[in-house]
Structures are given as C-alpha cells and as structure tokens.
Amino acid sequence: TRQLDVSKAGTAYIRASDTANSVNMDMLAASSGGWIGTQTNHSLMFQTNNTERMRIDASGIVTTPNQPMFSAHGGAEQTGDVKEVIQFTSATSNVGNHFSTSTYTFTAPVSGHYHFSFSVMTYASENSRCQFAKNGSLIANQFYAEADGYPEYPRNGASIIVQLSTNDTLRVDRNVQNSANERCHQNYRSFTGYLIG
C-alpha cells in the first residue's frame, strides 16, 4: 500500500526547497518519463548507509568516489622457465583495497564487467609470454613479445573486458608456456583495473 501518492492528469511533481540557500529539488512524472533532480544550479547526491556514493554536479559531471579501481606497478626481476604470477608490489591507487600487493591479484567486490590492462618489459634477446588469469585459469589469447634478434627492450601488454562474479580473482601470469629464455624486468611494469558496471 502506498503511503504517499501524488497524481494528476498531466505532469505531477513533488518539490523540496531550501529557501535559505535557494536549492530546489523536484521529483516528477511527465509524458516524457520520470524525472528526479535539482532545478537550481546545485549538485545532486546519492547516498547509502548515510554516506555519499555518487554525485552529479550542476554541469553534469558524474563522480563515484567508491568505484573499485586500482593502478599497480613495480616488483622484483622475474626469471625462470615455469609459469608464475607477475609481481606488482606497489599501488598508486587502490580504491576499496581490492588489489593485493602481496598476491598481485584483484578480487572482485561485486559482480559486474571490469576492464583490466597490463604492460611489462623484457630484456634484449629475451621473450615475454603473458596472459590474464581468472580464478587461476588462463583466459583470452596469449600476448607475446619476442625479443630474439632485437637489441632493445621490447614491451608486452594487453587490455581486456571481463565479467566477474563476487570474489572472482584476476591476475596476470608470465611464461605461460613454461619456456626458457624469458625474463620480466623489475621496473617497467604496470597493472590497472576498474569496475565498468
């Protein structure tokens, strides 16, 4: 049973006004659809648990300060002829702390579609075979940089959009073919990710 029902033939709306600061907020139903927002030059905020979660400012810019995201880099030089997770030991951004700088793994806090990208560098005359791993299993195509015969330091990197369920994990593995002649440079690497929705 509705406790409040505002209806009429034509546009029907409810207005809340702060007359001291000239702020008007309307909720209305019209022939074009349902509307909610400010009618003055002020932001519209959304909150849960008495905390702001999203804001649309007066110019239409949307910010979601709690949206899961991270940007990680760094780690020790990695060599050897066995597959292993690539180290990313520092995070310049880690909203929600869902990326671990000890396991180098992102854990999804909610179900949704996520975007990830990585970039690593190998050495001259070394190779680099990397792949995203979801819940420990390799996904997508293998990303390969072959440095044989090149005097410089080639890079390997890729981006992916992947659907994750709550508590699914995503990481980047190196040497996915268990090959010799592979090395991961200790400095020039990065791994980023964020929730799309």
Salt bridges, closest charged atoms under 4 A:
ASP5 OD2 - ARG2 NH2 2.87
ASP26 OD1 - ARG15 NE 2.67
GLU52 OE1 - ARG55 NH2 2.77
GLU77 OE1 - ARG183 NH1 3.65
GLU84 OE2 - ARG174 NH1 2.72
GLU126 OE2 - ARG183 NE 3.65
ASP173 OD1 - ARG171 NE 2.76
GLU182 OE2 - ARG129 NH1 2.53
